[in-house]
Amino acid sequence: MAGRELMWFKSSHSDADTEHSTCVEVALDTRITAVRDSKAPAAGHLAVPHPAWNALLSSLR
């Protein structure tokens, strides 16, 4: 990830009202899924290995 700009996106189910929405943004890299607060992108992000991210999503479904 060092030296590369991540391409951030959020779910199409996110509220269009970005001032009042509570969303996270996600970016995919070769080995990790990065997650950050959409209201505070400069605060940094959490890097999660793809298998752990997939397990989290599976448990939420």
Backbone atoms as SQL, in Angstrom:
CREATE TABLE atoms (id INTEGER PRIMARY KEY, chain TEXT, resi INTEGER, resn TEXT, atom TEXT, x REAL, y REAL, z REAL);
INSERT INTO atoms VALUES
  (1, 'A', 1, 'MET', 'N', 0.803, -1.192, 0.000),
  (2, 'A', 1, 'MET', 'CA', 0.000, 0.000, 0.000),
  (3, 'A', 1, 'MET', 'C', 0.849, 1.262, 0.000),
  (4, 'A', 2, 'ALA', 'N', 2.024, 1.191, 0.535),
  (5, 'A', 2, 'ALA', 'CA', 2.859, 2.382, 0.614),
  (6, 'A', 2, 'ALA', 'C', 3.126, 2.925, -0.782),
  (7, 'A', 3, 'GLY', 'N', 2.927, 4.241, -0.933),
  (8, 'A', 3, 'GLY', 'CA', 3.202, 4.866, -2.212),
  (9, 'A', 3, 'GLY', 'C', 2.073, 4.781, -3.223),
  (10, 'A', 4, 'ARG', 'N', 1.031, 4.041, -2.908),
  (11, 'A', 4, 'ARG', 'CA', -0.102, 3.916, -3.831),
  (12, 'A', 4, 'ARG', 'C', -1.327, 4.583, -3.235),
  (13, 'A', 5, 'GLU', 'N', -2.077, 5.244, -4.075),
  (14, 'A', 5, 'GLU', 'CA', -3.327, 5.864, -3.642),
  (15, 'A', 5, 'GLU', 'C', -4.436, 4.815, -3.696),
  (16, 'A', 6, 'LEU', 'N', -5.171, 4.678, -2.613),
  (17, 'A', 6, 'LEU', 'CA', -6.290, 3.738, -2.583),
  (18, 'A', 6, 'LEU', 'C', -7.512, 4.372, -3.230),
  (19, 'A', 7, 'MET', 'N', -8.322, 3.569, -3.876),
  (20, 'A', 7, 'MET', 'CA', -9.571, 4.029, -4.489),
  (21, 'A', 7, 'MET', 'C', -10.704, 3.668, -3.533),
  (22, 'A', 8, 'TRP', 'N', -11.261, 4.664, -2.872),
  (23, 'A', 8, 'TRP', 'CA', -12.280, 4.463, -1.845),
  (24, 'A', 8, 'TRP', 'C', -13.670, 4.466, -2.447),
  (25, 'A', 9, 'PHE', 'N', -14.556, 3.625, -1.882),
  (26, 'A', 9, 'PHE', 'CA', -15.959, 3.613, -2.295),
  (27, 'A', 9, 'PHE', 'C', -16.820, 3.266, -1.098),
  (28, 'A', 10, 'LYS', 'N', -18.106, 3.572, -1.212),
  (29, 'A', 10, 'LYS', 'CA', -19.042, 3.159, -0.169),
  (30, 'A', 10, 'LYS', 'C', -20.249, 2.526, -0.828),
  (31, 'A', 11, 'SER', 'N', -21.001, 1.815, -0.062),
  (32, 'A', 11, 'SER', 'CA', -22.138, 1.053, -0.557),
  (33, 'A', 11, 'SER', 'C', -23.155, 1.943, -1.251),
  (34, 'A', 12, 'SER', 'N', -23.795, 1.394, -2.254),
  (35, 'A', 12, 'SER', 'CA', -24.892, 2.113, -2.915),
  (36, 'A', 12, 'SER', 'C', -26.085, 2.250, -1.975),
  (37, 'A', 13, 'HIS', 'N', -26.088, 1.508, -0.874),
  (38, 'A', 13, 'HIS', 'CA', -27.156, 1.597, 0.123),
  (39, 'A', 13, 'HIS', 'C', -26.910, 2.733, 1.116),
  (40, 'A', 14, 'SER', 'N', -25.771, 3.405, 0.996),
  (41, 'A', 14, 'SER', 'CA', -25.454, 4.509, 1.904),
  (42, 'A', 14, 'SER', 'C', -26.395, 5.676, 1.657),
  (43, 'A', 15, 'ASP', 'N', -26.649, 6.405, 2.706),
  (44, 'A', 15, 'ASP', 'CA', -27.503, 7.585, 2.630),
  (45, 'A', 15, 'ASP', 'C', -26.823, 8.657, 1.785),
  (46, 'A', 16, 'ALA', 'N', -27.563, 9.284, 0.904),
  (47, 'A', 16, 'ALA', 'CA', -27.013, 10.346, 0.063),
  (48, 'A', 16, 'ALA', 'C', -26.688, 11.599, 0.873),
  (49, 'A', 17, 'ASP', 'N', -27.280, 11.748, 2.032),
  (50, 'A', 17, 'ASP', 'CA', -27.033, 12.897, 2.903),
  (51, 'A', 17, 'ASP', 'C', -25.736, 12.651, 3.669),
  (52, 'A', 18, 'THR', 'N', -24.611, 13.019, 3.080),
  (53, 'A', 18, 'THR', 'CA', -23.313, 12.706, 3.678),
  (54, 'A', 18, 'THR', 'C', -23.071, 13.422, 4.996),
  (55, 'A', 19, 'GLU', 'N', -23.760, 14.534, 5.241),
  (56, 'A', 19, 'GLU', 'CA', -23.567, 15.256, 6.500),
  (57, 'A', 19, 'GLU', 'C', -24.121, 14.476, 7.689),
  (58, 'A', 20, 'HIS', 'N', -25.198, 13.723, 7.484),
  (59, 'A', 20, 'HIS', 'CA', -25.850, 13.015, 8.583),
  (60, 'A', 20, 'HIS', 'C', -25.737, 11.492, 8.488),
  (61, 'A', 21, 'SER', 'N', -25.114, 10.995, 7.456),
  (62, 'A', 21, 'SER', 'CA', -25.017, 9.546, 7.295),
  (63, 'A', 21, 'SER', 'C', -23.915, 8.975, 8.182),
  (64, 'A', 22, 'THR', 'N', -24.044, 7.711, 8.497),
  (65, 'A', 22, 'THR', 'CA', -23.021, 7.006, 9.273),
  (66, 'A', 22, 'THR', 'C', -22.507, 5.870, 8.407),
  (67, 'A', 23, 'CYS', 'N', -21.514, 6.165, 7.613),
  (68, 'A', 23, 'CYS', 'CA', -21.010, 5.203, 6.637),
  (69, 'A', 23, 'CYS', 'C', -19.518, 4.963, 6.824),
  (70, 'A', 24, 'VAL', 'N', -19.104, 3.852, 6.310),
  (71, 'A', 24, 'VAL', 'CA', -17.680, 3.598, 6.172),
  (72, 'A', 24, 'VAL', 'C', -17.377, 3.524, 4.687),
  (73, 'A', 25, 'GLU', 'N', -16.139, 3.785, 4.354),
  (74, 'A', 25, 'GLU', 'CA', -15.668, 3.636, 2.988),
  (75, 'A', 25, 'GLU', 'C', -14.685, 2.473, 2.972),
  (76, 'A', 26, 'VAL', 'N', -14.607, 1.814, 1.842),
  (77, 'A', 26, 'VAL', 'CA', -13.768, 0.628, 1.695),
  (78, 'A', 26, 'VAL', 'C', -12.875, 0.804, 0.471),
  (79, 'A', 27, 'ALA', 'N', -11.656, 0.330, 0.573),
  (80, 'A', 27, 'ALA', 'CA', -10.731, 0.309, -0.559),
  (81, 'A', 27, 'ALA', 'C', -10.065, -1.062, -0.585),
  (82, 'A', 28, 'LEU', 'N', -9.893, -1.596, -1.774),
  (83, 'A', 28, 'LEU', 'CA', -9.273, -2.915, -1.928),
  (84, 'A', 28, 'LEU', 'C', -7.849, -2.771, -2.432),
  (85, 'A', 29, 'ASP', 'N', -6.955, -3.512, -1.825),
  (86, 'A', 29, 'ASP', 'CA', -5.567, -3.584, -2.246),
  (87, 'A', 29, 'ASP', 'C', -5.293, -5.052, -2.574),
  (88, 'A', 30, 'THR', 'N', -4.087, -5.378, -2.948),
  (89, 'A', 30, 'THR', 'CA', -3.796, -6.759, -3.331),
  (90, 'A', 30, 'THR', 'C', -3.960, -7.746, -2.184),
  (91, 'A', 31, 'ARG', 'N', -3.661, -7.314, -0.948),
  (92, 'A', 31, 'ARG', 'CA', -3.740, -8.241, 0.184),
  (93, 'A', 31, 'ARG', 'C', -4.694, -7.829, 1.290),
  (94, 'A', 32, 'ILE', 'N', -5.147, -6.596, 1.279),
  (95, 'A', 32, 'ILE', 'CA', -5.986, -6.118, 2.382),
  (96, 'A', 32, 'ILE', 'C', -7.232, -5.401, 1.869),
  (97, 'A', 33, 'THR', 'N', -8.200, -5.309, 2.761),
  (98, 'A', 33, 'THR', 'CA', -9.352, -4.436, 2.581),
  (99, 'A', 33, 'THR', 'C', -9.171, -3.318, 3.597),
  (100, 'A', 34, 'ALA', 'N', -9.139, -2.087, 3.128),
  (101, 'A', 34, 'ALA', 'CA', -8.980, -0.936, 4.015),
  (102, 'A', 34, 'ALA', 'C', -10.359, -0.354, 4.301),
  (103, 'A', 35, 'VAL', 'N', -10.594, 0.029, 5.550),
  (104, 'A', 35, 'VAL', 'CA', -11.887, 0.563, 5.976),
  (105, 'A', 35, 'VAL', 'C', -11.635, 1.864, 6.731),
  (106, 'A', 36, 'ARG', 'N', -12.425, 2.897, 6.417),
  (107, 'A', 36, 'ARG', 'CA', -12.291, 4.171, 7.123),
  (108, 'A', 36, 'ARG', 'C', -13.656, 4.817, 7.321),
  (109, 'A', 37, 'ASP', 'N', -13.716, 5.753, 8.233),
  (110, 'A', 37, 'ASP', 'CA', -14.921, 6.528, 8.508),
  (111, 'A', 37, 'ASP', 'C', -15.096, 7.545, 7.385),
  (112, 'A', 38, 'SER', 'N', -16.261, 7.547, 6.747),
  (113, 'A', 38, 'SER', 'CA', -16.476, 8.466, 5.629),
  (114, 'A', 38, 'SER', 'C', -16.508, 9.927, 6.068),
  (115, 'A', 39, 'LYS', 'N', -16.805, 10.175, 7.338),
  (116, 'A', 39, 'LYS', 'CA', -16.835, 11.553, 7.832),
  (117, 'A', 39, 'LYS', 'C', -15.453, 12.057, 8.251),
  (118, 'A', 40, 'ALA', 'N', -14.514, 11.157, 8.459),
  (119, 'A', 40, 'ALA', 'CA', -13.172, 11.549, 8.915),
  (120, 'A', 40, 'ALA', 'C', -12.099, 10.778, 8.154),
  (121, 'A', 41, 'PRO', 'N', -12.033, 10.940, 6.842),
  (122, 'A', 41, 'PRO', 'CA', -11.074, 10.155, 6.058),
  (123, 'A', 41, 'PRO', 'C', -9.613, 10.422, 6.413),
  (124, 'A', 42, 'ALA', 'N', -9.312, 11.606, 6.913),
  (125, 'A', 42, 'ALA', 'CA', -7.927, 11.925, 7.276),
  (126, 'A', 42, 'ALA', 'C', -7.495, 11.263, 8.582),
  (127, 'A', 43, 'ALA', 'N', -8.432, 10.671, 9.295),
  (128, 'A', 43, 'ALA', 'CA', -8.121, 10.031, 10.578),
  (129, 'A', 43, 'ALA', 'C', -7.432, 8.685, 10.411),
  (130, 'A', 44, 'GLY', 'N', -7.282, 8.219, 9.196),
  (131, 'A', 44, 'GLY', 'CA', -6.622, 6.942, 8.957),
  (132, 'A', 44, 'GLY', 'C', -7.616, 5.844, 8.631),
  (133, 'A', 45, 'HIS', 'N', -7.090, 4.651, 8.471),
  (134, 'A', 45, 'HIS', 'CA', -7.946, 3.518, 8.116),
  (135, 'A', 45, 'HIS', 'C', -7.483, 2.252, 8.831),
  (136, 'A', 46, 'LEU', 'N', -8.348, 1.282, 8.828),
  (137, 'A', 46, 'LEU', 'CA', -8.074, -0.035, 9.386),
  (138, 'A', 46, 'LEU', 'C', -7.778, -0.968, 8.220),
  (139, 'A', 47, 'ALA', 'N', -6.661, -1.660, 8.260),
  (140, 'A', 47, 'ALA', 'CA', -6.287, -2.608, 7.207),
  (141, 'A', 47, 'ALA', 'C', -6.609, -4.022, 7.680),
  (142, 'A', 48, 'VAL', 'N', -7.466, -4.704, 6.940),
  (143, 'A', 48, 'VAL', 'CA', -7.931, -6.035, 7.316),
  (144, 'A', 48, 'VAL', 'C', -7.563, -7.015, 6.198),
  (145, 'A', 49, 'PRO', 'N', -6.929, -8.144, 6.512),
  (146, 'A', 49, 'PRO', 'CA', -6.642, -9.134, 5.471),
  (147, 'A', 49, 'PRO', 'C', -7.945, -9.594, 4.802),
  (148, 'A', 50, 'HIS', 'N', -7.887, -9.845, 3.499),
  (149, 'A', 50, 'HIS', 'CA', -9.089, -10.251, 2.757),
  (150, 'A', 50, 'HIS', 'C', -9.849, -11.407, 3.408),
  (151, 'A', 51, 'PRO', 'N', -9.188, -12.480, 3.865),
  (152, 'A', 51, 'PRO', 'CA', -9.955, -13.576, 4.481),
  (153, 'A', 51, 'PRO', 'C', -10.749, -13.128, 5.713),
  (154, 'A', 52, 'ALA', 'N', -10.173, -12.254, 6.522),
  (155, 'A', 52, 'ALA', 'CA', -10.880, -11.768, 7.711),
  (156, 'A', 52, 'ALA', 'C', -12.054, -10.878, 7.317),
  (157, 'A', 53, 'TRP', 'N', -11.875, -10.042, 6.308),
  (158, 'A', 53, 'TRP', 'CA', -12.966, -9.177, 5.823),
  (159, 'A', 53, 'TRP', 'C', -14.113, -10.033, 5.282),
  (160, 'A', 54, 'ASN', 'N', -13.771, -11.041, 4.495),
  (161, 'A', 54, 'ASN', 'CA', -14.801, -11.932, 3.943),
  (162, 'A', 54, 'ASN', 'C', -15.540, -12.677, 5.052),
  (163, 'A', 55, 'ALA', 'N', -14.825, -13.093, 6.086),
  (164, 'A', 55, 'ALA', 'CA', -15.469, -13.776, 7.215),
  (165, 'A', 55, 'ALA', 'C', -16.425, -12.834, 7.941),
  (166, 'A', 56, 'LEU', 'N', -16.024, -11.584, 8.115),
  (167, 'A', 56, 'LEU', 'CA', -16.906, -10.600, 8.749),
  (168, 'A', 56, 'LEU', 'C', -18.181, -10.417, 7.935),
  (169, 'A', 57, 'LEU', 'N', -18.040, -10.216, 6.637),
  (170, 'A', 57, 'LEU', 'CA', -19.223, -10.026, 5.789),
  (171, 'A', 57, 'LEU', 'C', -20.127, -11.254, 5.805),
  (172, 'A', 58, 'SER', 'N', -19.540, -12.436, 5.782),
  (173, 'A', 58, 'SER', 'CA', -20.338, -13.670, 5.820),
  (174, 'A', 58, 'SER', 'C', -21.121, -13.777, 7.119),
  (175, 'A', 59, 'SER', 'N', -20.502, -13.374, 8.225),
  (176, 'A', 59, 'SER', 'CA', -21.194, -13.471, 9.512),
  (177, 'A', 59, 'SER', 'C', -22.317, -12.441, 9.631),
  (178, 'A', 60, 'LEU', 'N', -22.224, -11.343, 8.907),
  (179, 'A', 60, 'LEU', 'CA', -23.258, -10.307, 8.952),
  (180, 'A', 60, 'LEU', 'C', -24.456, -10.621, 8.063),
  (181, 'A', 61, 'ARG', 'N', -24.255, -11.482, 7.101),
  (182, 'A', 61, 'ARG', 'CA', -25.340, -11.799, 6.154),
  (183, 'A', 61, 'ARG', 'C', -26.309, -12.732, 6.751);
